[in-house]
Amino acid sequence: MKIRKANVHSENELITNVYIYENKQQEYSLIAIPQLEWSTIIAYEEDRSVLKDRLSNSLLKRVTKSPAEELMNKIVHWVGEM
């Protein structure tokens, strides 16, 4: 498991830790942001544009547009590194 520092401001809160668990055998990553009570599974073969839309829509249920987009971009980048 990896812990990444997001450091994204959402209203009067700083979202810091994003937890990334990679399951190479089953070819997916589990992403969790406990501060938001939010998590998702990302399959290796998931298309980037579909992934961005899905993450954005899901994160918008927890935070406003600007931090949702910033988190989405960081998550997509981090998952792409793996």
N, C-alpha and C positions, 0 to 999 in steps of 0.2 A: 504494500500500500504506500502511496505517495501522498504527501500533504503539500499542497501549493498555497502560496499566499496570494489571495485575490486583491485585498486592500481596495475594495469598491465601496464607495459611500452611497448609502441608501437612506434618504431622509436624514434622521439624526443618528444613524447606526453605521458602523464600519463592518462590512462583511470581510472577514479575514481568511479563514481556512476553508479550502476545498479539498475534499478527500477523494483520491482516485485509486480504485482497485482494478488491476488488470488481470483478467483470466485468459491467458494465452491459449490454453487447451480448448476452451469453448469459444474463443475469439470474440470477447466483449470486454468493455470497461464499465465499471459501476462508479458513478459520480455522485457524491453526497455533499450537501451544504447544511450541516446540522443547525446553524443559526436560523435558517429559513425553514427548517423541517422539510427539506426538499431533496429528492434523489432521482436518478434516472439510470437506465442501462443503455449503453451505446454499442451496437454491433459493429465489428470491424468493417463490414461491407456497406454500412449505411452511407448513402450519398450525402455529400457535404451540404448541399443546398437544402435537402430535406431535413438534415440534422439541425441546421441553423434555424429553420422555421419551427421545428418541433421544440427545440430548447427555448427559443424566444417565447413561444406561446405558453410553455409550461412555467417559465420564470416570471412571466407577466402576471401570473396568478399570485405571486408572492411579493414582488417588488414593482416599482414604477419602470417606465420604458428605458430611461437612460442606464440605470444599473443593470437591468435585464440584458440589454444589448452588450454592455461591457463584460458581464459575466459570460454570456453566450460566446463572445469572441475569444475570451481567455480559455474557456473549456474546449472549444473547437481546436484552438492552437495546441493546448496541452495534450489532447487526445491524438492529434496529428503527429506529435513528437514520438509517441510510443510505438 
